[in-house]
Amino acid sequence: MRFDIRFRRATAAVAIVILAFGPCRGQTAGTAQHASASDFASLATWKNAVLMGDSAGLRTLYSTSPMAEITASGEKMNVDADVDF
């Protein structure tokens, strides 16, 4: 008898969790998008600029308004220093 009560409580708890979080899961699954090659156009631009040594092209990838803030090893640097690296 005691096992039966514990089993029912456990089953009810699992059912409540499933019912409570099921709709949340459905919302996120419907909005998920698959990444395509066009989503990574900026990455391809960066890669090409790095491979070609195009520092001017790399500079265009940084934000100018607001200015990009770069920190490496706890030290702040400007865009030119980052591109030169």
C-alpha positions, 0 to 999 in steps of 0.5 A, a space after each residue: 500500500 505504501 509503495 502504491 502511494 509513493 508511485 502515484 505521487 512520483 507519477 503525478 510529479 512527473 506528469 506535472 513537470 511534463 505538462 508545465 514545461 511542454 509548452 515552453 519546449 514547443 515554443 522554442 522548437 518552432 522558432 529554431 532556425 538552421 544555420 546556412 552558409 549565408 548566415 556566416 557571410 561575415 565569417 567568410 569575409 573575415 577569413 578572406 581578409 586574414 588569408 589575404 593580409 587585407 588589414 583595411 578589409 579587417 578594419 571595416 569589420 569593426 564597429 565605429 559607432 560605438 567604437 569597438 573595445 578590444 581587451 586582450 590579456 587584461 590590456 585594452 587596445 585599439 582596432 589598429 593594434 588588433 588588426 596588426 596582431 
